[in-house]
């Protein structure tokens, strides 16, 4: 395995983190620093291993120090978790966001109605 597939692995994990968790940033390391707390411990460690391997893969002499099997296993762990974090969670989040916006709108309308009634002297 050369340095290019390792960098592609890191880019894929970073893309999934941005798509699924809405974490912005340049590269996998920055995304892990910003939003790594939102990942389970084993997935965070796996993504960190992929990030470290992508940094080492940029130097041809350090490329030989990378444990290819461990990086492949870590990549599989991270991708498996991030792809599974999919439709069900996003659907629940969308429903909760809609319910929260409706509740907030009703609260604002009730507060305005109370203010008008108080201003007119009915309350």
Secondary structure as UniProt FT lines:
FT   HELIX           3..21
FT   HELIX           27..35
FT   HELIX           36..38
FT   HELIX           41..56
FT   TURN            57..58
FT   HELIX           60..63
FT   TURN            64..65
FT   HELIX           68..84
FT   HELIX           87..120
//
